[in-house]
Amino acid sequence: MFRCVRSWTTASRSGVTIIELMVAMLSASVLAITAGIILVYCFRTLRANGDAVELQRDVDITTRTLFRAIRTARDNDTTVSGGGTTLELDGGARTFTFLPNGGGLVYDPNVGVSGDEQMLASNTSTNANECRFWDNGDSIRILLTVYAQDDTIQVDTDIHMRNEI
């Protein structure tokens, strides 16, 4: 009768061939590299957004402090010196001093007391690049430029002092 002989081409095989394994490894590595690149860009964006928020916070705090101090001052007790880098309020009792080369803006709320100075618009990520004061009689003009890496905020405004009584 007929004998059934299995040939090696029709025999069932189990396992993965080397080509299938290489294709699987290539697709897995492409997925891993894509995920890694996405994570790197997400962290870069997070850091850049954090720097932008810090910059805006520093400008907000600086301008609020400047506005409040200048608005409570009288125009006859206000002087601008140092080529526009120092603003003295209340006859020199309070001062704003700009330190050049990214040094920031220093506010001294009481010149008679040591150690109460506040550094405005300067920390590890933001720096005051430029700050100038001009005395316009009943107002103070301020030009403040603050930067952090790729972002720059410039404030150029007149702040009016309270009226003389």
QUITADA-V521908 format. One record per helix or strand of 2 or more residues. SS is the DSSP state (~ for helix, > for strand). FROM is the first residue (numbers start at 1). TO is the last residue. If there is no record, write none. Layout:
ss=SS from=FROM to=TO
ss=SS from=FROM to=TO
This chain:
ss=~ from=18 to=71
ss=~ from=75 to=77
ss=> from=79 to=81
ss=> from=86 to=89
ss=> from=94 to=99
ss=> from=104 to=108
ss=> from=117 to=120
ss=> from=127 to=135
ss=> from=139 to=148
ss=> from=151 to=160
